[in-house]
Amino acid sequence: MLNEIIHSNIGWFHFITAVLAMLTGVIVILNPKGTTFHKRVGYVYVIAMLLLNISSFLIVNFNGFSVFHFFAIVSLLSIIGGMVPTLKKQNNWFAYHFYFMSWSVVGLFCAFWAEVGTRFVNNMKDFWWMVALATLITAFIGRTIINKNAKKLNLK
């Protein structure tokens, strides 16, 4: 299965957009907000995430719609939740943007662990707890970073 996905064009596209989203997501998280640099790298992140999520629906595993597709929908909703208030400059738009986009990056890294587990471990029945633990640790670290940044930005 891994060979089929990695060796397919859509698999490569999905992989490349995932790596691009992970890199740009970290860059945006670690740099000052509101700058031209933030906006430019942020738009690359959004485009990479949109392409990543759309391409996920072209990858069929587990005989059709799976939990990965469900989380791709959640990911798309988080991108929309972060961008619509920003583009419309709605009341409290910055807080919506900050939280939705920050959790989008955390979710992306949580998805990374799920992908590692399902793609590289032969017997997931014995390994699922390691993926769950890595995902929980990632979410905890992400929450800590989000809370720290929210406090700096006077959102908490």
QUIHUQUI-V206238 format. One record per pair of residues at least 4 apart in sequence whose ideal C-beta (glycine too) atoms are under 8 Angstrom apart, sorted by the first residue. I is the first residue (numbers start at 1). J is the second residue. If there is no record, write none. Layout:
i | j
I | J
I | J
This chain:
i | j
1 | 5
1 | 61
1 | 119
2 | 6
2 | 119
2 | 120
3 | 7
4 | 8
4 | 11
5 | 11
5 | 14
5 | 59
5 | 61
5 | 119
6 | 11
6 | 12
6 | 15
7 | 11
7 | 12
8 | 12
9 | 13
10 | 14
10 | 55
10 | 58
10 | 59
11 | 15
11 | 59
12 | 16
13 | 17
13 | 51
13 | 55
14 | 18
14 | 52
14 | 55
14 | 56
14 | 58
14 | 59
15 | 19
16 | 20
17 | 21
17 | 48
17 | 49
17 | 51
17 | 52
17 | 55
18 | 22
18 | 48
18 | 52
18 | 108
18 | 112
18 | 115
19 | 23
20 | 24
20 | 44
20 | 48
21 | 25
21 | 45
21 | 48
21 | 49
21 | 52
21 | 108
22 | 26
22 | 108
22 | 109
22 | 112
23 | 27
24 | 28
24 | 41
24 | 42
24 | 44
24 | 45
24 | 48
25 | 29
25 | 45
25 | 104
25 | 105
25 | 108
25 | 109
26 | 30
26 | 105
27 | 31
27 | 41
28 | 38
28 | 41
28 | 42
28 | 45
28 | 101
28 | 105
29 | 102
29 | 105
29 | 145
29 | 149
31 | 35
31 | 37
31 | 38
31 | 41
32 | 38
33 | 38
33 | 98
33 | 153
34 | 38
34 | 39
35 | 39
36 | 40
37 | 41
38 | 42
39 | 43
40 | 44
41 | 45
42 | 46
42 | 101
43 | 47
44 | 48
45 | 49
45 | 101
45 | 105
46 | 50
46 | 79
46 | 83
47 | 51
48 | 52
49 | 53
49 | 75
49 | 79
49 | 104
49 | 108
50 | 54
50 | 76
50 | 79
51 | 55
52 | 56
52 | 75
53 | 57
53 | 72
53 | 73
53 | 75
53 | 76
53 | 79
54 | 58
55 | 59
56 | 68
56 | 69
56 | 72
57 | 69
57 | 72
60 | 64
61 | 66
61 | 68
61 | 118
62 | 66
62 | 68
65 | 69
65 | 70
66 | 70
67 | 71
68 | 72
68 | 111
68 | 114
69 | 73
70 | 74
71 | 75
71 | 107
71 | 111
71 | 114
72 | 76
73 | 77
74 | 78
74 | 107
75 | 79
75 | 104
75 | 107
75 | 108
75 | 111
76 | 80
77 | 81
78 | 82
78 | 100
78 | 101
78 | 103
78 | 104
78 | 107
79 | 83
79 | 100
79 | 101
79 | 104
80 | 84
81 | 85
81 | 96
81 | 100
82 | 86
82 | 96
82 | 97
82 | 99
82 | 100
82 | 101
82 | 104
83 | 87
83 | 97
83 | 101
84 | 88
84 | 90
85 | 89
85 | 90
85 | 92
85 | 93
85 | 96
85 | 97
86 | 93
86 | 94
86 | 96
86 | 97
88 | 93
89 | 93
90 | 96
92 | 96
93 | 97
94 | 98
94 | 153
94 | 155
95 | 99
95 | 155
96 | 100
97 | 101
98 | 102
98 | 149
98 | 150
98 | 153
98 | 155
99 | 103
99 | 146
99 | 150
99 | 155
100 | 104
101 | 105
102 | 106
102 | 142
102 | 145
102 | 146
102 | 149
103 | 107
103 | 142
103 | 146
104 | 108
105 | 109
105 | 142
106 | 110
106 | 138
106 | 139
106 | 142
106 | 143
106 | 146
107 | 111
108 | 112
109 | 113
109 | 138
109 | 142
110 | 114
110 | 135
110 | 138
110 | 139
110 | 142
111 | 115
112 | 116
112 | 138
113 | 117
113 | 131
113 | 134
113 | 135
113 | 138
114 | 118
114 | 131
114 | 135
115 | 119
116 | 120
116 | 121
116 | 131
116 | 134
117 | 121
117 | 124
117 | 127
117 | 128
117 | 130
117 | 131
117 | 134
118 | 124
118 | 131
121 | 127
121 | 131
123 | 127
124 | 128
124 | 131
127 | 131
128 | 132
129 | 133
130 | 134
131 | 135
132 | 136
133 | 137
134 | 138
135 | 139
136 | 140
137 | 141
138 | 142
139 | 143
140 | 144
141 | 145
142 | 146
143 | 147
144 | 148
145 | 149
146 | 150
147 | 151
147 | 156
148 | 152
149 | 153
150 | 155
150 | 156
151 | 155
151 | 156
